[in-house]
């Protein structure tokens, strides 16, 4: 099995398995171990549904027909995860 070439921090290709593992480890440590955000959100002051302009009425037949018309012919609706 051939592995993809991964560049180290200095731009050279990692040739050995140990160097590949080390590079991935450094990458994920830098991505996942970020500092706490300086500004945090106060979830207790979040707007409620009555404060938002969201239509909470039941879905109408007209809305369903419009959504069906917007589907592509011969294609399944939804996200393609293949």
C-alpha positions as CSV (number, residue, x, y, z in Angstrom):
1,X,0.0,0.0,0.0
2,X,1.4,3.4,-1.0
3,X,0.9,6.2,1.4
4,X,0.4,9.8,0.4
5,X,3.3,12.1,0.6
6,X,3.0,14.4,3.6
7,X,5.2,17.5,3.9
8,X,6.9,18.3,7.1
9,X,7.0,21.8,8.6
10,X,10.1,22.6,6.6
11,X,8.5,21.6,3.3
12,X,10.3,18.3,2.7
13,X,8.4,15.1,2.3
14,X,8.3,12.7,5.2
15,X,9.8,9.5,4.0
16,X,9.5,7.1,7.0
17,X,6.4,5.9,8.9
18,X,7.7,7.5,12.1
19,X,8.1,10.9,10.4
20,X,4.6,10.6,9.0
21,X,3.1,9.8,12.4
22,X,5.1,12.5,14.0
23,X,3.9,15.1,11.4
24,X,0.2,14.0,11.9
25,X,0.6,14.2,15.7
26,X,2.0,17.8,15.4
27,X,-0.7,18.8,13.0
28,X,-3.6,17.6,15.3
29,X,-2.0,19.0,18.4
30,X,-1.9,22.4,16.7
31,X,-5.4,22.1,15.4
32,X,-7.1,20.6,18.4
33,X,-5.2,22.1,21.3
34,X,-6.1,25.8,20.6
35,X,-6.4,28.3,23.3
36,X,-9.8,29.1,24.9
37,X,-11.7,31.9,23.0
38,X,-11.2,35.4,24.3
39,X,-14.9,36.2,23.9
40,X,-17.5,33.7,25.1
41,X,-21.2,33.5,24.4
42,X,-23.7,34.1,27.2
43,X,-26.2,31.3,26.5
44,X,-28.6,32.5,29.1
45,X,-29.3,35.7,27.1
46,X,-29.9,33.8,23.8
47,X,-33.1,34.9,22.0
48,X,-36.1,32.6,22.4
49,X,-38.2,31.4,19.4
50,X,-40.8,34.1,20.2
51,X,-38.1,36.7,19.6
52,X,-37.0,35.3,16.3
53,X,-38.9,35.7,13.0
54,X,-39.3,32.0,12.4
55,X,-42.4,30.6,10.8
56,X,-43.6,27.8,13.1
57,X,-46.8,27.1,11.3
58,X,-47.5,23.6,10.0
59,X,-46.0,22.9,6.5
60,X,-48.6,23.7,3.8
61,X,-49.3,21.7,0.7
62,X,-48.1,24.6,-1.4
63,X,-44.7,24.6,0.3
64,X,-44.4,20.8,-0.3
65,X,-45.3,21.2,-4.0
66,X,-42.7,24.1,-4.4
67,X,-40.0,21.9,-2.7
68,X,-40.8,19.0,-5.1
69,X,-40.5,21.3,-8.1
70,X,-37.1,22.4,-7.0
71,X,-35.7,18.8,-6.9
72,X,-33.6,17.8,-9.8
73,X,-35.1,15.2,-12.2
74,X,-34.0,11.6,-11.6
75,X,-32.0,12.5,-8.5
76,X,-32.6,11.6,-4.9
77,X,-33.1,14.4,-2.4
78,X,-30.5,14.9,0.4
79,X,-26.8,14.9,0.9
80,X,-24.6,12.5,-1.2
81,X,-22.4,10.7,1.3
82,X,-20.9,8.2,-1.0
